[in-house]
Amino acid sequence: MCDFGSGHGGLTIDIKKYFGNRLEICGYEVNKKALKIAEQYKNQIGLELNFLLDEEANVDKYFEGKFFDAVIS
């Protein structure tokens, strides 16, 4: 699953907390400040979770050839 435009990471983190290891989710964000907040929040609560920063907004660069069961925003 991918949270496209994850912002401060609230939704991504809540979904990961609920599903735990039963779900693989990543957060995708183009805003460096929002991503920094998301990283701080996830570290505060100790979650293993990936947030991707794409300041160029080049979606193909990060997701070419990848498949997601769901994309949320």
ZIJO-V102774 format. One record per residue. N is the residue number from 1. RES is the residue in one letter. SS is DSSP state (A for helix, B for strand, O for the rest). Layout:
N_RES_SS / N_RES_SS
This chain:
1_M_O / 2_C_B / 3_D_B / 4_F_B / 5_G_O / 6_S_O / 7_G_O / 8_H_O / 9_G_O / 10_G_A / 11_L_A / 12_T_A / 13_I_A / 14_D_A / 15_I_A / 16_K_A / 17_K_A / 18_Y_A / 19_F_A / 20_G_A / 21_N_A / 22_R_A / 23_L_O / 24_E_O / 25_I_O / 26_C_B / 27_G_B / 28_Y_B / 29_E_B / 30_V_O / 31_N_O / 32_K_A / 33_K_A / 34_A_A / 35_L_A / 36_K_A / 37_I_A / 38_A_A / 39_E_A / 40_Q_A / 41_Y_A / 42_K_A / 43_N_A / 44_Q_A / 45_I_A / 46_G_O / 47_L_O / 48_E_O / 49_L_O / 50_N_B / 51_F_B / 52_L_B / 53_L_B / 54_D_O / 55_E_O / 56_E_O / 57_A_O / 58_N_O / 59_V_A / 60_D_A / 61_K_A / 62_Y_A / 63_F_A / 64_E_O / 65_G_O / 66_K_O / 67_F_O / 68_F_O / 69_D_O / 70_A_O / 71_V_B / 72_I_B / 73_S_O
